[in-house]
């Protein structure tokens, strides 16, 4: 009997990502905004807003501990509801700034801390 691996909703999401629009180089990730279509793919989200990490970029100089599937809800206490807000908040930070991200991972809220390069 052949063994099949069924595609996960997250695999479809990664296929939808546009590399030019999705790259957040300061965090070393590819991400997308949570909209109603994406929220429907992931029932049980604590908040149907934020930015979901769809892949890590291949940059060995960036280590934020983010992983595919993480949903970024805030950065240094400022809510993140769009890619524009995430990028704007990152641009305001000087090099070597401390960063605290509120992240939803596997339906659990947590904080990730790191220093921005």
ABEGO torsion letter per residue (X at the ends): XBBBBBBBAAAAAAAABBAAAABBAAAGBBBBBBBAAAAAABBGBABABEBBBABBBBBAABBAGBBBGBBBABBGGBBBABAAAAAAAAAABBBGBBBBBBBBBGGBBBBBBBBBX
